[in-house]
Amino acid sequence: MAENQKNIPVKLPSLAFVVCLLISVACWVLVTLSKEYKVSYDYKLVCENLPEGRKSVTSSDTIITLTFNQKGLHYMVKPFSDKEKVLTLSIKDLIKPKNKVTVYTFTNKELCDYLSTHNFGPELVAVSSPEVITFYLR
């Protein structure tokens, strides 16, 4: 049996096959890197920069879920996916357009508008949860 195995020639892939394989891999990489992805990350909410006369702030939620548009290589690198995902909110800037009270309620649309201008930029698509967040100032 050893003699039969020696007589069988080994065929290497043709040059045309290798070239077509490389072109198809390059096309796949190009399509993958040009596609837009929506990804969601959970952030721990930390409040800072309290208005004058206020000592502390508590919020109705301590975790906020944000959805981002990411494209190609940014999706693979995941710039917003640090192990310690903390979102720092400046309460003074956030409540500026509201009346001066001790309880402030914000919808996810209001938070998304604020965060896209102050923290994340146009990559932020939406605040997925919570629907409404309330801050209590003391």
Number of C-alpha atoms within 10 A of each C-alpha: 5 6 7 7 8 9 8 8 7 7 6 6 8 8 9 9 10 11 11 11 12 12 12 12 12 12 12 11 12 12 11 15 15 12 12 13 13 13 16 17 15 16 19 14 16 16 17 12 13 19 16 7 8 11 9 12 16 14 17 12 14 14 16 19 15 20 18 20 16 22 17 17 13 14 19 11 10 13 10 16 14 10 6 8 13 14 17 14 18 15 18 14 13 18 18 10 8 9 9 10 9 11 15 17 15 16 14 19 15 14 17 22 16 16 20 15 12 13 13 14 14 12 13 21 20 20 23 16 16 17 12 15 17 15 18 14 18 12
